[in-house]
Amino acid sequence: MFKTVALLTAVFLSAIAVAFVLVNPRIETVEAHASEIAPAGCVNQEVSLDEGYGVTRKEIRLVCSDR
């Protein structure tokens, strides 16, 4: 009897955990964005980075002139 109750409890708690993960809107992919305001003489540029095997990632870098 104890094993049956323990098994049903484990299944019930697992179902609650899965439902929480599926319903919770805060659990998402988070993307970082560069600041909109660049210092004087600097500009944000989007750069493509080749990671090999046909995988390319885009990154925003702050580029400042030497003047």
mmJSON file of the N, C-alpha and C atoms, coordinates in Angstrom:
{"data_MODEL":{"atom_site":{
"group_PDB":["ATOM","ATOM","ATOM","ATOM","ATOM","ATOM","ATOM","ATOM","ATOM","ATOM","ATOM","ATOM","ATOM","ATOM","ATOM","ATOM","ATOM","ATOM","ATOM","ATOM","ATOM","ATOM","ATOM","ATOM","ATOM","ATOM","ATOM","ATOM","ATOM","ATOM","ATOM","ATOM","ATOM","ATOM","ATOM","ATOM","ATOM","ATOM","ATOM","ATOM","ATOM","ATOM","ATOM","ATOM","ATOM","ATOM","ATOM","ATOM","ATOM","ATOM","ATOM","ATOM","ATOM","ATOM","ATOM","ATOM","ATOM","ATOM","ATOM","ATOM","ATOM","ATOM","ATOM","ATOM","ATOM","ATOM","ATOM","ATOM","ATOM","ATOM","ATOM","ATOM","ATOM","ATOM","ATOM","ATOM","ATOM","ATOM","ATOM","ATOM","ATOM","ATOM","ATOM","ATOM","ATOM","ATOM","ATOM","ATOM","ATOM","ATOM","ATOM","ATOM","ATOM","ATOM","ATOM","ATOM","ATOM","ATOM","ATOM","ATOM","ATOM","ATOM","ATOM","ATOM","ATOM","ATOM","ATOM","ATOM","ATOM","ATOM","ATOM","ATOM","ATOM","ATOM","ATOM","ATOM","ATOM","ATOM","ATOM","ATOM","ATOM","ATOM","ATOM","ATOM","ATOM","ATOM","ATOM","ATOM","ATOM","ATOM","ATOM","ATOM","ATOM","ATOM","ATOM","ATOM","ATOM","ATOM","ATOM","ATOM","ATOM","ATOM","ATOM","ATOM","ATOM","ATOM","ATOM","ATOM","ATOM","ATOM","ATOM","ATOM","ATOM","ATOM","ATOM","ATOM","ATOM","ATOM","ATOM","ATOM","ATOM","ATOM","ATOM","ATOM","ATOM","ATOM","ATOM","ATOM","ATOM","ATOM","ATOM","ATOM","ATOM","ATOM","ATOM","ATOM","ATOM","ATOM","ATOM","ATOM","ATOM","ATOM","ATOM","ATOM","ATOM","ATOM","ATOM","ATOM","ATOM","ATOM","ATOM","ATOM","ATOM","ATOM","ATOM","ATOM","ATOM","ATOM","ATOM","ATOM","ATOM"],
"id":[1,2,3,4,5,6,7,8,9,10,11,12,13,14,15,16,17,18,19,20,21,22,23,24,25,26,27,28,29,30,31,32,33,34,35,36,37,38,39,40,41,42,43,44,45,46,47,48,49,50,51,52,53,54,55,56,57,58,59,60,61,62,63,64,65,66,67,68,69,70,71,72,73,74,75,76,77,78,79,80,81,82,83,84,85,86,87,88,89,90,91,92,93,94,95,96,97,98,99,100,101,102,103,104,105,106,107,108,109,110,111,112,113,114,115,116,117,118,119,120,121,122,123,124,125,126,127,128,129,130,131,132,133,134,135,136,137,138,139,140,141,142,143,144,145,146,147,148,149,150,151,152,153,154,155,156,157,158,159,160,161,162,163,164,165,166,167,168,169,170,171,172,173,174,175,176,177,178,179,180,181,182,183,184,185,186,187,188,189,190,191,192,193,194,195,196,197,198,199,200,201],
"type_symbol":["N","C","C","N","C","C","N","C","C","N","C","C","N","C","C","N","C","C","N","C","C","N","C","C","N","C","C","N","C","C","N","C","C","N","C","C","N","C","C","N","C","C","N","C","C","N","C","C","N","C","C","N","C","C","N","C","C","N","C","C","N","C","C","N","C","C","N","C","C","N","C","C","N","C","C","N","C","C","N","C","C","N","C","C","N","C","C","N","C","C","N","C","C","N","C","C","N","C","C","N","C","C","N","C","C","N","C","C","N","C","C","N","C","C","N","C","C","N","C","C","N","C","C","N","C","C","N","C","C","N","C","C","N","C","C","N","C","C","N","C","C","N","C","C","N","C","C","N","C","C","N","C","C","N","C","C","N","C","C","N","C","C","N","C","C","N","C","C","N","C","C","N","C","C","N","C","C","N","C","C","N","C","C","N","C","C","N","C","C","N","C","C","N","C","C","N","C","C","N","C","C"],
"label_atom_id":["N","CA","C","N","CA","C","N","CA","C","N","CA","C","N","CA","C","N","CA","C","N","CA","C","N","CA","C","N","CA","C","N","CA","C","N","CA","C","N","CA","C","N","CA","C","N","CA","C","N","CA","C","N","CA","C","N","CA","C","N","CA","C","N","CA","C","N","CA","C","N","CA","C","N","CA","C","N","CA","C","N","CA","C","N","CA","C","N","CA","C","N","CA","C","N","CA","C","N","CA","C","N","CA","C","N","CA","C","N","CA","C","N","CA","C","N","CA","C","N","CA","C","N","CA","C","N","CA","C","N","CA","C","N","CA","C","N","CA","C","N","CA","C","N","CA","C","N","CA","C","N","CA","C","N","CA","C","N","CA","C","N","CA","C","N","CA","C","N","CA","C","N","CA","C","N","CA","C","N","CA","C","N","CA","C","N","CA","C","N","CA","C","N","CA","C","N","CA","C","N","CA","C","N","CA","C","N","CA","C","N","CA","C","N","CA","C","N","CA","C","N","CA","C","N","CA","C","N","CA","C","N","CA","C"],
"label_alt_id":[null,null,null,null,null,null,null,null,null,null,null,null,null,null,null,null,null,null,null,null,null,null,null,null,null,null,null,null,null,null,null,null,null,null,null,null,null,null,null,null,null,null,null,null,null,null,null,null,null,null,null,null,null,null,null,null,null,null,null,null,null,null,null,null,null,null,null,null,null,null,null,null,null,null,null,null,null,null,null,null,null,null,null,null,null,null,null,null,null,null,null,null,null,null,null,null,null,null,null,null,null,null,null,null,null,null,null,null,null,null,null,null,null,null,null,null,null,null,null,null,null,null,null,null,null,null,null,null,null,null,null,null,null,null,null,null,null,null,null,null,null,null,null,null,null,null,null,null,null,null,null,null,null,null,null,null,null,null,null,null,null,null,null,null,null,null,null,null,null,null,null,null,null,null,null,null,null,null,null,null,null,null,null,null,null,null,null,null,null,null,null,null,null,null,null,null,null,null,null,null,null],
"label_comp_id":["MET","MET","MET","PHE","PHE","PHE","LYS","LYS","LYS","THR","THR","THR","VAL","VAL","VAL","ALA","ALA","ALA","LEU","LEU","LEU","LEU","LEU","LEU","THR","THR","THR","ALA","ALA","ALA","VAL","VAL","VAL","PHE","PHE","PHE","LEU","LEU","LEU","SER","SER","SER","ALA","ALA","ALA","ILE","ILE","ILE","ALA","ALA","ALA","VAL","VAL","VAL","ALA","ALA","ALA","PHE","PHE","PHE","VAL","VAL","VAL","LEU","LEU","LEU","VAL","VAL","VAL","ASN","ASN","ASN","PRO","PRO","PRO","ARG","ARG","ARG","ILE","ILE","ILE","GLU","GLU","GLU","THR","THR","THR","VAL","VAL","VAL","GLU","GLU","GLU","ALA","ALA","ALA","HIS","HIS","HIS","ALA","ALA","ALA","SER","SER","SER","GLU","GLU","GLU","ILE","ILE","ILE","ALA","ALA","ALA","PRO","PRO","PRO","ALA","ALA","ALA","GLY","GLY","GLY","CYS","CYS","CYS","VAL","VAL","VAL","ASN","ASN","ASN","GLN","GLN","GLN","GLU","GLU","GLU","VAL","VAL","VAL","SER","SER","SER","LEU","LEU","LEU","ASP","ASP","ASP","GLU","GLU","GLU","GLY","GLY","GLY","TYR","TYR","TYR","GLY","GLY","GLY","VAL","VAL","VAL","THR","THR","THR","ARG","ARG","ARG","LYS","LYS","LYS","GLU","GLU","GLU","ILE","ILE","ILE","ARG","ARG","ARG","LEU","LEU","LEU","VAL","VAL","VAL","CYS","CYS","CYS","SER","SER","SER","ASP","ASP","ASP","ARG","ARG","ARG"],
"label_asym_id":["A","A","A","A","A","A","A","A","A","A","A","A","A","A","A","A","A","A","A","A","A","A","A","A","A","A","A","A","A","A","A","A","A","A","A","A","A","A","A","A","A","A","A","A","A","A","A","A","A","A","A","A","A","A","A","A","A","A","A","A","A","A","A","A","A","A","A","A","A","A","A","A","A","A","A","A","A","A","A","A","A","A","A","A","A","A","A","A","A","A","A","A","A","A","A","A","A","A","A","A","A","A","A","A","A","A","A","A","A","A","A","A","A","A","A","A","A","A","A","A","A","A","A","A","A","A","A","A","A","A","A","A","A","A","A","A","A","A","A","A","A","A","A","A","A","A","A","A","A","A","A","A","A","A","A","A","A","A","A","A","A","A","A","A","A","A","A","A","A","A","A","A","A","A","A","A","A","A","A","A","A","A","A","A","A","A","A","A","A","A","A","A","A","A","A","A","A","A","A","A","A"],
"label_entity_id":["1","1","1","1","1","1","1","1","1","1","1","1","1","1","1","1","1","1","1","1","1","1","1","1","1","1","1","1","1","1","1","1","1","1","1","1","1","1","1","1","1","1","1","1","1","1","1","1","1","1","1","1","1","1","1","1","1","1","1","1","1","1","1","1","1","1","1","1","1","1","1","1","1","1","1","1","1","1","1","1","1","1","1","1","1","1","1","1","1","1","1","1","1","1","1","1","1","1","1","1","1","1","1","1","1","1","1","1","1","1","1","1","1","1","1","1","1","1","1","1","1","1","1","1","1","1","1","1","1","1","1","1","1","1","1","1","1","1","1","1","1","1","1","1","1","1","1","1","1","1","1","1","1","1","1","1","1","1","1","1","1","1","1","1","1","1","1","1","1","1","1","1","1","1","1","1","1","1","1","1","1","1","1","1","1","1","1","1","1","1","1","1","1","1","1","1","1","1","1","1","1"],
"label_seq_id":[1,1,1,2,2,2,3,3,3,4,4,4,5,5,5,6,6,6,7,7,7,8,8,8,9,9,9,10,10,10,11,11,11,12,12,12,13,13,13,14,14,14,15,15,15,16,16,16,17,17,17,18,18,18,19,19,19,20,20,20,21,21,21,22,22,22,23,23,23,24,24,24,25,25,25,26,26,26,27,27,27,28,28,28,29,29,29,30,30,30,31,31,31,32,32,32,33,33,33,34,34,34,35,35,35,36,36,36,37,37,37,38,38,38,39,39,39,40,40,40,41,41,41,42,42,42,43,43,43,44,44,44,45,45,45,46,46,46,47,47,47,48,48,48,49,49,49,50,50,50,51,51,51,52,52,52,53,53,53,54,54,54,55,55,55,56,56,56,57,57,57,58,58,58,59,59,59,60,60,60,61,61,61,62,62,62,63,63,63,64,64,64,65,65,65,66,66,66,67,67,67],
"pdbx_PDB_ins_code":[null,null,null,null,null,null,null,null,null,null,null,null,null,null,null,null,null,null,null,null,null,null,null,null,null,null,null,null,null,null,null,null,null,null,null,null,null,null,null,null,null,null,null,null,null,null,null,null,null,null,null,null,null,null,null,null,null,null,null,null,null,null,null,null,null,null,null,null,null,null,null,null,null,null,null,null,null,null,null,null,null,null,null,null,null,null,null,null,null,null,null,null,null,null,null,null,null,null,null,null,null,null,null,null,null,null,null,null,null,null,null,null,null,null,null,null,null,null,null,null,null,null,null,null,null,null,null,null,null,null,null,null,null,null,null,null,null,null,null,null,null,null,null,null,null,null,null,null,null,null,null,null,null,null,null,null,null,null,null,null,null,null,null,null,null,null,null,null,null,null,null,null,null,null,null,null,null,null,null,null,null,null,null,null,null,null,null,null,null,null,null,null,null,null,null,null,null,null,null,null,null],
"Cartn_x":[0.822,0.0,0.868,1.94,2.817,3.487,3.906,4.561,3.606,2.355,1.364,1.137,1.004,0.801,2.033,3.218,4.446,4.56,4.217,4.275,3.272,2.049,1.04,1.426,2.027,2.49,3.587,4.527,5.613,5.064,4.108,3.502,2.754,2.009,1.256,2.187,3.261,4.206,4.943,5.258,5.908,4.972,3.696,2.729,2.598,2.613,2.554,3.796,4.969,6.208,6.194,5.752,5.687,4.682,3.542,2.54,3.079,3.81,4.386,5.376,6.224,7.225,6.541,5.496,4.823,3.99,3.454,2.548,3.274,4.392,5.089,5.659,5.221,5.714,7.13,7.646,8.982,10.087,9.789,10.801,10.832,11.684,11.802,13.265,13.549,14.888,15.102,16.204,16.508,17.602,17.368,18.349,18.839,20.135,20.721,20.842,20.584,20.687,21.678,22.399,23.358,22.606,23.254,22.658,22.408,21.324,20.978,21.879,22.404,23.209,24.693,25.387,26.821,27.586,28.763,29.57,29.96,30.379,30.772,31.909,31.79,32.829,32.714,31.706,31.535,30.191,30.122,28.891,28.712,27.448,27.15,27.051,27.818,27.782,27.448,26.609,26.285,27.36,27.967,29.067,28.664,28.889,28.62,29.865,29.703,30.827,30.625,31.618,31.541,32.048,31.176,31.56,31.908,31.923,32.288,31.086,31.244,30.206,28.896,28.981,27.796,27.003,27.579,26.893,27.434,26.565,26.945,26.111,26.782,26.111,26.326,25.317,25.444,25.592,26.494,26.784,26.875,26.42,26.529,27.734,28.668,29.882,29.969,30.572,30.8,32.139,32.104,33.307,33.557,34.745,35.106,36.23,36.179,37.249,38.418,39.62,40.836,41.061,40.214,40.438,40.199],
"Cartn_y":[-1.197,0.0,1.264,1.25,2.419,2.701,1.626,1.813,2.445,2.035,2.588,4.073,4.442,5.848,6.671,6.131,6.847,7.039,6.013,6.115,7.145,7.107,8.073,9.502,9.667,10.988,11.502,10.624,11.016,11.413,10.656,10.97,12.298,12.512,13.752,14.959,14.86,15.977,16.23,15.165,15.334,16.055,15.704,16.359,17.837,18.166,19.575,20.317,19.691,20.34,20.581,19.608,19.764,20.857,20.872,21.903,23.291,23.409,24.702,25.186,24.295,24.682,25.074,24.365,24.674,25.942,26.28,27.424,28.708,28.607,29.779,30.629,31.88,32.711,33.239,33.177,33.71,32.769,31.526,30.572,30.594,31.417,31.587,31.799,31.844,32.171,33.665,34.003,35.398,35.85,36.951,37.513,38.838,38.989,40.246,41.189,42.45,43.456,44.532,45.034,46.103,47.376,48.199,49.468,50.329,51.034,51.89,53.121,53.558,54.775,54.394,54.77,54.509,55.768,55.602,56.782,57.58,58.83,59.694,59.054,59.043,58.48,56.972,56.373,54.919,54.599,53.419,52.99,51.483,51.052,49.626,49.037,47.966,47.309,45.836,45.315,43.886,43.134,42.145,41.389,39.922,39.282,37.856,37.075,36.11,35.286,33.873,33.353,31.999,31.036,30.145,29.184,27.829,27.708,26.458,25.558,24.585,23.602,24.261,25.392,26.059,26.837,27.039,27.764,29.178,30.153,31.559,32.232,33.004,33.712,35.195,35.997,37.452,38.072,39.032,39.695,41.192,41.983,43.434,43.87,44.552,45.004,46.523,47.069,48.511,48.809,49.597,49.945,51.423,51.771,53.166,53.558,54.805,55.286,55.75,55.738,56.121,57.605,58.361,59.797,60.506],
"Cartn_z":[0.0,0.0,0.0,0.821,0.904,-0.437,-1.138,-2.438,-3.45,-3.405,-4.329,-4.055,-2.786,-2.426,-2.798,-2.554,-2.9,-4.408,-5.178,-6.636,-7.153,-6.657,-7.085,-6.693,-5.522,-5.097,-6.019,-6.383,-7.283,-8.655,-9.165,-10.467,-10.388,-9.33,-9.155,-9.072,-8.284,-8.164,-9.472,-10.201,-11.509,-12.481,-12.455,-13.335,-12.995,-11.712,-11.303,-11.772,-11.648,-12.091,-13.592,-14.368,-15.825,-16.2,-15.55,-15.829,-15.496,-14.408,-14.033,-15.081,-15.563,-16.564,-17.875,-18.26,-19.524,-19.473,-18.309,-18.192,-17.809,-17.117,-16.594,-17.738,-17.903,-19.0,-18.786,-17.567,-17.314,-17.759,-17.98,-18.411,-19.932,-20.48,-21.922,-22.271,-23.537,-23.988,-23.784,-23.158,-22.878,-23.833,-24.492,-25.401,-24.852,-24.793,-24.338,-25.532,-25.303,-26.354,-25.926,-26.911,-26.633,-26.273,-25.519,-25.121,-26.354,-26.347,-27.48,-27.552,-26.426,-26.39,-26.39,-27.446,-27.55,-27.142,-26.518,-26.16,-27.403,-27.208,-28.329,-29.106,-30.429,-31.284,-31.443,-30.88,-30.96,-31.615,-32.209,-32.862,-32.624,-32.49,-32.373,-33.769,-34.042,-35.343,-35.16,-36.044,-36.026,-36.803,-36.167,-36.759,-36.83,-37.976,-38.113,-37.717,-36.838,-36.381,-36.889,-37.633,-38.156,-37.094,-36.65,-35.616,-36.214,-37.518,-38.173,-38.388,-39.289,-39.598,-40.022,-40.708,-41.213,-40.175,-39.005,-37.938,-37.875,-38.031,-37.955,-36.883,-36.052,-34.959,-35.186,-34.891,-35.031,-33.654,-33.566,-32.296,-32.546,-31.597,-31.71,-30.887,-31.553,-30.883,-30.925,-29.914,-29.837,-30.519,-31.594,-32.352,-32.182,-31.678,-31.463,-32.401,-32.924,-33.785,-32.935,-33.504,-32.777,-32.803,-33.439,-33.559,-32.28],
"occupancy":[1.0,1.0,1.0,1.0,1.0,1.0,1.0,1.0,1.0,1.0,1.0,1.0,1.0,1.0,1.0,1.0,1.0,1.0,1.0,1.0,1.0,1.0,1.0,1.0,1.0,1.0,1.0,1.0,1.0,1.0,1.0,1.0,1.0,1.0,1.0,1.0,1.0,1.0,1.0,1.0,1.0,1.0,1.0,1.0,1.0,1.0,1.0,1.0,1.0,1.0,1.0,1.0,1.0,1.0,1.0,1.0,1.0,1.0,1.0,1.0,1.0,1.0,1.0,1.0,1.0,1.0,1.0,1.0,1.0,1.0,1.0,1.0,1.0,1.0,1.0,1.0,1.0,1.0,1.0,1.0,1.0,1.0,1.0,1.0,1.0,1.0,1.0,1.0,1.0,1.0,1.0,1.0,1.0,1.0,1.0,1.0,1.0,1.0,1.0,1.0,1.0,1.0,1.0,1.0,1.0,1.0,1.0,1.0,1.0,1.0,1.0,1.0,1.0,1.0,1.0,1.0,1.0,1.0,1.0,1.0,1.0,1.0,1.0,1.0,1.0,1.0,1.0,1.0,1.0,1.0,1.0,1.0,1.0,1.0,1.0,1.0,1.0,1.0,1.0,1.0,1.0,1.0,1.0,1.0,1.0,1.0,1.0,1.0,1.0,1.0,1.0,1.0,1.0,1.0,1.0,1.0,1.0,1.0,1.0,1.0,1.0,1.0,1.0,1.0,1.0,1.0,1.0,1.0,1.0,1.0,1.0,1.0,1.0,1.0,1.0,1.0,1.0,1.0,1.0,1.0,1.0,1.0,1.0,1.0,1.0,1.0,1.0,1.0,1.0,1.0,1.0,1.0,1.0,1.0,1.0,1.0,1.0,1.0,1.0,1.0,1.0],
"B_iso_or_equiv":[0.0,0.0,0.0,0.0,0.0,0.0,0.0,0.0,0.0,0.0,0.0,0.0,0.0,0.0,0.0,0.0,0.0,0.0,0.0,0.0,0.0,0.0,0.0,0.0,0.0,0.0,0.0,0.0,0.0,0.0,0.0,0.0,0.0,0.0,0.0,0.0,0.0,0.0,0.0,0.0,0.0,0.0,0.0,0.0,0.0,0.0,0.0,0.0,0.0,0.0,0.0,0.0,0.0,0.0,0.0,0.0,0.0,0.0,0.0,0.0,0.0,0.0,0.0,0.0,0.0,0.0,0.0,0.0,0.0,0.0,0.0,0.0,0.0,0.0,0.0,0.0,0.0,0.0,0.0,0.0,0.0,0.0,0.0,0.0,0.0,0.0,0.0,0.0,0.0,0.0,0.0,0.0,0.0,0.0,0.0,0.0,0.0,0.0,0.0,0.0,0.0,0.0,0.0,0.0,0.0,0.0,0.0,0.0,0.0,0.0,0.0,0.0,0.0,0.0,0.0,0.0,0.0,0.0,0.0,0.0,0.0,0.0,0.0,0.0,0.0,0.0,0.0,0.0,0.0,0.0,0.0,0.0,0.0,0.0,0.0,0.0,0.0,0.0,0.0,0.0,0.0,0.0,0.0,0.0,0.0,0.0,0.0,0.0,0.0,0.0,0.0,0.0,0.0,0.0,0.0,0.0,0.0,0.0,0.0,0.0,0.0,0.0,0.0,0.0,0.0,0.0,0.0,0.0,0.0,0.0,0.0,0.0,0.0,0.0,0.0,0.0,0.0,0.0,0.0,0.0,0.0,0.0,0.0,0.0,0.0,0.0,0.0,0.0,0.0,0.0,0.0,0.0,0.0,0.0,0.0,0.0,0.0,0.0,0.0,0.0,0.0],
"pdbx_formal_charge":[null,null,null,null,null,null,null,null,null,null,null,null,null,null,null,null,null,null,null,null,null,null,null,null,null,null,null,null,null,null,null,null,null,null,null,null,null,null,null,null,null,null,null,null,null,null,null,null,null,null,null,null,null,null,null,null,null,null,null,null,null,null,null,null,null,null,null,null,null,null,null,null,null,null,null,null,null,null,null,null,null,null,null,null,null,null,null,null,null,null,null,null,null,null,null,null,null,null,null,null,null,null,null,null,null,null,null,null,null,null,null,null,null,null,null,null,null,null,null,null,null,null,null,null,null,null,null,null,null,null,null,null,null,null,null,null,null,null,null,null,null,null,null,null,null,null,null,null,null,null,null,null,null,null,null,null,null,null,null,null,null,null,null,null,null,null,null,null,null,null,null,null,null,null,null,null,null,null,null,null,null,null,null,null,null,null,null,null,null,null,null,null,null,null,null,null,null,null,null,null,null],
"auth_seq_id":[1,1,1,2,2,2,3,3,3,4,4,4,5,5,5,6,6,6,7,7,7,8,8,8,9,9,9,10,10,10,11,11,11,12,12,12,13,13,13,14,14,14,15,15,15,16,16,16,17,17,17,18,18,18,19,19,19,20,20,20,21,21,21,22,22,22,23,23,23,24,24,24,25,25,25,26,26,26,27,27,27,28,28,28,29,29,29,30,30,30,31,31,31,32,32,32,33,33,33,34,34,34,35,35,35,36,36,36,37,37,37,38,38,38,39,39,39,40,40,40,41,41,41,42,42,42,43,43,43,44,44,44,45,45,45,46,46,46,47,47,47,48,48,48,49,49,49,50,50,50,51,51,51,52,52,52,53,53,53,54,54,54,55,55,55,56,56,56,57,57,57,58,58,58,59,59,59,60,60,60,61,61,61,62,62,62,63,63,63,64,64,64,65,65,65,66,66,66,67,67,67],
"auth_comp_id":["MET","MET","MET","PHE","PHE","PHE","LYS","LYS","LYS","THR","THR","THR","VAL","VAL","VAL","ALA","ALA","ALA","LEU","LEU","LEU","LEU","LEU","LEU","THR","THR","THR","ALA","ALA","ALA","VAL","VAL","VAL","PHE","PHE","PHE","LEU","LEU","LEU","SER","SER","SER","ALA","ALA","ALA","ILE","ILE","ILE","ALA","ALA","ALA","VAL","VAL","VAL","ALA","ALA","ALA","PHE","PHE","PHE","VAL","VAL","VAL","LEU","LEU","LEU","VAL","VAL","VAL","ASN","ASN","ASN","PRO","PRO","PRO","ARG","ARG","ARG","ILE","ILE","ILE","GLU","GLU","GLU","THR","THR","THR","VAL","VAL","VAL","GLU","GLU","GLU","ALA","ALA","ALA","HIS","HIS","HIS","ALA","ALA","ALA","SER","SER","SER","GLU","GLU","GLU","ILE","ILE","ILE","ALA","ALA","ALA","PRO","PRO","PRO","ALA","ALA","ALA","GLY","GLY","GLY","CYS","CYS","CYS","VAL","VAL","VAL","ASN","ASN","ASN","GLN","GLN","GLN","GLU","GLU","GLU","VAL","VAL","VAL","SER","SER","SER","LEU","LEU","LEU","ASP","ASP","ASP","GLU","GLU","GLU","GLY","GLY","GLY","TYR","TYR","TYR","GLY","GLY","GLY","VAL","VAL","VAL","THR","THR","THR","ARG","ARG","ARG","LYS","LYS","LYS","GLU","GLU","GLU","ILE","ILE","ILE","ARG","ARG","ARG","LEU","LEU","LEU","VAL","VAL","VAL","CYS","CYS","CYS","SER","SER","SER","ASP","ASP","ASP","ARG","ARG","ARG"],
"auth_asym_id":["A","A","A","A","A","A","A","A","A","A","A","A","A","A","A","A","A","A","A","A","A","A","A","A","A","A","A","A","A","A","A","A","A","A","A","A","A","A","A","A","A","A","A","A","A","A","A","A","A","A","A","A","A","A","A","A","A","A","A","A","A","A","A","A","A","A","A","A","A","A","A","A","A","A","A","A","A","A","A","A","A","A","A","A","A","A","A","A","A","A","A","A","A","A","A","A","A","A","A","A","A","A","A","A","A","A","A","A","A","A","A","A","A","A","A","A","A","A","A","A","A","A","A","A","A","A","A","A","A","A","A","A","A","A","A","A","A","A","A","A","A","A","A","A","A","A","A","A","A","A","A","A","A","A","A","A","A","A","A","A","A","A","A","A","A","A","A","A","A","A","A","A","A","A","A","A","A","A","A","A","A","A","A","A","A","A","A","A","A","A","A","A","A","A","A","A","A","A","A","A","A"],
"auth_atom_id":["N","CA","C","N","CA","C","N","CA","C","N","CA","C","N","CA","C","N","CA","C","N","CA","C","N","CA","C","N","CA","C","N","CA","C","N","CA","C","N","CA","C","N","CA","C","N","CA","C","N","CA","C","N","CA","C","N","CA","C","N","CA","C","N","CA","C","N","CA","C","N","CA","C","N","CA","C","N","CA","C","N","CA","C","N","CA","C","N","CA","C","N","CA","C","N","CA","C","N","CA","C","N","CA","C","N","CA","C","N","CA","C","N","CA","C","N","CA","C","N","CA","C","N","CA","C","N","CA","C","N","CA","C","N","CA","C","N","CA","C","N","CA","C","N","CA","C","N","CA","C","N","CA","C","N","CA","C","N","CA","C","N","CA","C","N","CA","C","N","CA","C","N","CA","C","N","CA","C","N","CA","C","N","CA","C","N","CA","C","N","CA","C","N","CA","C","N","CA","C","N","CA","C","N","CA","C","N","CA","C","N","CA","C","N","CA","C","N","CA","C","N","CA","C","N","CA","C","N","CA","C","N","CA","C"],
"pdbx_PDB_model_num":[1,1,1,1,1,1,1,1,1,1,1,1,1,1,1,1,1,1,1,1,1,1,1,1,1,1,1,1,1,1,1,1,1,1,1,1,1,1,1,1,1,1,1,1,1,1,1,1,1,1,1,1,1,1,1,1,1,1,1,1,1,1,1,1,1,1,1,1,1,1,1,1,1,1,1,1,1,1,1,1,1,1,1,1,1,1,1,1,1,1,1,1,1,1,1,1,1,1,1,1,1,1,1,1,1,1,1,1,1,1,1,1,1,1,1,1,1,1,1,1,1,1,1,1,1,1,1,1,1,1,1,1,1,1,1,1,1,1,1,1,1,1,1,1,1,1,1,1,1,1,1,1,1,1,1,1,1,1,1,1,1,1,1,1,1,1,1,1,1,1,1,1,1,1,1,1,1,1,1,1,1,1,1,1,1,1,1,1,1,1,1,1,1,1,1,1,1,1,1,1,1]
}}}
